Amino acid sequence: MSIVPTTSAIPKLLGALSHDVILALTPEHLVCEANPLARQILGQQILGRPFLDLLTRESHEKGVAFLAELKQEADQASESWELIFHSTQVEPVLLQVRGGWLASGQWLFVGSNDLLNFSDVYYEVLAINSEMTNLIRQLSKDQARLNSQLENLFQVQEQLHVKH
C-alpha cells in the first residue's frame, strides 16, 4: 500500500533536525510520514502501517485509549502519554507521546524517551497549524463575501439588460 500525503505535515528540515520521533498519520491512523529518527527507531518499513501495530501488546489498550482521547478532543493538543513501541533495537522503546489534529487532515505525533528534554517542536507545529486554520477560515469568509458581491453584480447587470 502506498500512502502519499498531499502536503507534508513534517517539514523536511524540521524532521531531520529533531531529536524527537515525529509521525504523521492519516485520519485512519496509518503512518504516512516519519522523520529519520522515527525510521531509525521504529523501522524503515513503517509507512502505511497502522499506528497501533507499532505498539507492543502491553501498550495496545493504552494506545487505543490515546487515539480515542485524540478523536474526542481533536481541536486540542493531547497530554503526554507513555507508550511502548516495537523497535529495531533489541528491546522495545518507551516513548512519551503527544498528538494532535493538523489542518492538513492528518494526525501529528511527537515522541521522546526523555520527557525533561522533550522538544517544543510539537507545540511549534501545532501553533503553525492553528495559524493555518485561522487563515483558511478567513479565506472562506472572504470567498463567501466576494461570492455575494458577484451575485449582486450579476443581478444589477440582469436588471440593466431587462431595461434595454
MOWOLIN-V581842 format. One record per residue. N is the residue number from 0. RES is the residue in three letters. PHI is phi in degrees with one decimal (* if undefined). OMEGA is omega in radians with two decimals (999 if undefined). Layout:
BEGIN
n->N res->RES phi->PHI omega->OMEGA
n->N res->RES phi->PHI omega->OMEGA
END
This chain:
BEGIN
n->0 res->MET phi->* omega->-3.14
n->1 res->SER phi->-109.0 omega->3.13
n->2 res->ILE phi->-114.2 omega->-3.12
n->3 res->VAL phi->-120.8 omega->3.14
n->4 res->PRO phi->-71.4 omega->3.11
n->5 res->THR phi->-75.8 omega->3.06
n->6 res->THR phi->-136.6 omega->-3.09
n->7 res->SER phi->-81.1 omega->3.06
n->8 res->ALA phi->-82.9 omega->-3.12
n->9 res->ILE phi->-117.8 omega->3.10
n->10 res->PRO phi->-54.4 omega->-3.00
n->11 res->LYS phi->-54.4 omega->-3.10
n->12 res->LEU phi->-65.0 omega->3.13
n->13 res->LEU phi->-59.6 omega->-3.14
n->14 res->GLY phi->-64.0 omega->-3.11
n->15 res->ALA phi->-72.3 omega->-3.07
n->16 res->LEU phi->-91.2 omega->-3.05
n->17 res->SER phi->-71.1 omega->3.05
n->18 res->HIS phi->-96.9 omega->3.13
n->19 res->ASP phi->-113.5 omega->2.99
n->20 res->VAL phi->-77.7 omega->-3.13
n->21 res->ILE phi->-124.7 omega->3.11
n->22 res->LEU phi->-128.1 omega->2.94
n->23 res->ALA phi->-114.5 omega->-3.10
n->24 res->LEU phi->-122.0 omega->3.03
n->25 res->THR phi->-69.1 omega->3.06
n->26 res->PRO phi->-57.7 omega->3.12
n->27 res->GLU phi->-89.2 omega->3.09
n->28 res->HIS phi->70.2 omega->3.01
n->29 res->LEU phi->-94.8 omega->-3.14
n->30 res->VAL phi->-67.2 omega->3.11
n->31 res->CYS phi->-114.0 omega->3.06
n->32 res->GLU phi->-148.0 omega->3.10
n->33 res->ALA phi->-152.0 omega->3.11
n->34 res->ASN phi->-76.7 omega->-3.09
n->35 res->PRO phi->-55.8 omega->-3.13
n->36 res->LEU phi->-65.9 omega->3.10
n->37 res->ALA phi->-61.3 omega->3.13
n->38 res->ARG phi->-67.5 omega->3.12
n->39 res->GLN phi->-66.6 omega->-3.07
n->40 res->ILE phi->-82.4 omega->-3.02
n->41 res->LEU phi->-97.7 omega->3.11
n->42 res->GLY phi->113.1 omega->-3.10
n->43 res->GLN phi->-69.3 omega->-3.03
n->44 res->GLN phi->-98.7 omega->-3.09
n->45 res->ILE phi->-87.6 omega->-3.14
n->46 res->LEU phi->-62.6 omega->-3.14
n->47 res->GLY phi->87.0 omega->-3.13
n->48 res->ARG phi->-85.6 omega->3.05
n->49 res->PRO phi->-64.8 omega->-3.14
n->50 res->PHE phi->-54.3 omega->-3.09
n->51 res->LEU phi->-64.5 omega->3.10
n->52 res->ASP phi->-70.0 omega->3.12
n->53 res->LEU phi->-78.5 omega->-3.07
n->54 res->LEU phi->-90.6 omega->3.04
n->55 res->THR phi->-71.5 omega->3.13
n->56 res->ARG phi->-56.6 omega->-3.10
n->57 res->GLU phi->-64.8 omega->-3.10
n->58 res->SER phi->-99.4 omega->-3.03
n->59 res->HIS phi->-59.1 omega->-3.14
n->60 res->GLU phi->-61.9 omega->3.11
n->61 res->LYS phi->-65.2 omega->3.08
n->62 res->GLY phi->-63.8 omega->3.09
n->63 res->VAL phi->-61.9 omega->3.12
n->64 res->ALA phi->-64.4 omega->3.11
n->65 res->PHE phi->-60.7 omega->3.13
n->66 res->LEU phi->-63.8 omega->3.11
n->67 res->ALA phi->-63.5 omega->3.10
n->68 res->GLU phi->-64.2 omega->3.13
n->69 res->LEU phi->-61.8 omega->-3.14
n->70 res->LYS phi->-63.3 omega->-3.10
n->71 res->GLN phi->-68.2 omega->-3.10
n->72 res->GLU phi->-121.7 omega->-3.03
n->73 res->ALA phi->-62.5 omega->-3.11
n->74 res->ASP phi->-87.7 omega->-3.11
n->75 res->GLN phi->-126.6 omega->3.04
n->76 res->ALA phi->-76.5 omega->-3.13
n->77 res->SER phi->-79.8 omega->2.95
n->78 res->GLU phi->-73.5 omega->3.12
n->79 res->SER phi->-78.6 omega->3.11
n->80 res->TRP phi->-118.6 omega->3.05
n->81 res->GLU phi->-95.1 omega->3.12
n->82 res->LEU phi->-128.6 omega->3.14
n->83 res->ILE phi->-103.7 omega->-3.08
n->84 res->PHE phi->-107.4 omega->2.93
n->85 res->HIS phi->-62.7 omega->-3.06
n->86 res->SER phi->-136.8 omega->3.03
n->87 res->THR phi->-74.7 omega->3.09
n->88 res->GLN phi->-79.0 omega->-3.10
n->89 res->VAL phi->-62.6 omega->-3.08
n->90 res->GLU phi->-104.2 omega->2.99
n->91 res->PRO phi->-59.7 omega->-3.08
n->92 res->VAL phi->-116.5 omega->3.08
n->93 res->LEU phi->-89.6 omega->3.12
n->94 res->LEU phi->-124.7 omega->2.93
n->95 res->GLN phi->-82.8 omega->-3.02
n->96 res->VAL phi->-121.3 omega->3.00
n->97 res->ARG phi->-123.5 omega->-3.14
n->98 res->GLY phi->-148.3 omega->3.11
n->99 res->GLY phi->-170.7 omega->-3.10
n->100 res->TRP phi->-91.6 omega->3.12
n->101 res->LEU phi->-103.8 omega->3.12
n->102 res->ALA phi->-62.1 omega->3.14
n->103 res->SER phi->-73.6 omega->3.14
n->104 res->GLY phi->86.1 omega->-3.14
n->105 res->GLN phi->-128.4 omega->3.01
n->106 res->TRP phi->-92.3 omega->3.06
n->107 res->LEU phi->-111.0 omega->3.08
n->108 res->PHE phi->-125.1 omega->3.06
n->109 res->VAL phi->-126.6 omega->-3.11
n->110 res->GLY phi->-130.6 omega->3.13
n->111 res->SER phi->-144.8 omega->3.05
n->112 res->ASN phi->-96.3 omega->3.14
n->113 res->ASP phi->-134.4 omega->-3.06
n->114 res->LEU phi->-61.5 omega->-3.13
n->115 res->LEU phi->-65.1 omega->-3.13
n->116 res->ASN phi->-111.0 omega->3.10
n->117 res->PHE phi->-60.7 omega->-3.02
n->118 res->SER phi->-68.1 omega->3.13
n->119 res->ASP phi->-86.8 omega->-3.10
n->120 res->VAL phi->-57.0 omega->-3.13
n->121 res->TYR phi->-59.8 omega->-3.11
n->122 res->TYR phi->-70.0 omega->3.10
n->123 res->GLU phi->-66.3 omega->3.12
n->124 res->VAL phi->-66.1 omega->3.11
n->125 res->LEU phi->-66.1 omega->3.08
n->126 res->ALA phi->-65.6 omega->3.09
n->127 res->ILE phi->-63.1 omega->3.12
n->128 res->ASN phi->-60.0 omega->3.13
n->129 res->SER phi->-62.7 omega->3.10
n->130 res->GLU phi->-62.8 omega->3.12
n->131 res->MET phi->-62.5 omega->3.14
n->132 res->THR phi->-62.0 omega->3.12
n->133 res->ASN phi->-63.2 omega->3.11
n->134 res->LEU phi->-64.9 omega->3.11
n->135 res->ILE phi->-63.9 omega->3.11
n->136 res->ARG phi->-62.8 omega->3.14
n->137 res->GLN phi->-65.0 omega->3.11
n->138 res->LEU phi->-62.7 omega->3.11
n->139 res->SER phi->-64.4 omega->3.10
n->140 res->LYS phi->-63.8 omega->3.13
n->141 res->ASP phi->-63.4 omega->3.12
n->142 res->GLN phi->-63.5 omega->3.12
n->143 res->ALA phi->-62.8 omega->3.11
n->144 res->ARG phi->-63.1 omega->3.13
n->145 res->LEU phi->-66.0 omega->3.08
n->146 res->ASN phi->-61.5 omega->3.11
n->147 res->SER phi->-64.6 omega->3.12
n->148 res->GLN phi->-64.9 omega->3.10
n->149 res->LEU phi->-64.5 omega->3.11
n->150 res->GLU phi->-60.9 omega->3.11
n->151 res->ASN phi->-62.5 omega->3.12
n->152 res->LEU phi->-63.4 omega->3.11
n->153 res->PHE phi->-63.5 omega->3.12
n->154 res->GLN phi->-65.0 omega->3.11
n->155 res->VAL phi->-63.6 omega->3.13
n->156 res->GLN phi->-61.5 omega->3.12
n->157 res->GLU phi->-64.1 omega->3.13
n->158 res->GLN phi->-65.1 omega->3.12
n->159 res->LEU phi->-67.8 omega->3.12
n->160 res->HIS phi->-68.7 omega->3.13
n->161 res->VAL phi->-66.9 omega->-3.10
n->162 res->LYS phi->-71.2 omega->-3.11
n->163 res->HIS phi->-86.4 omega->999
END
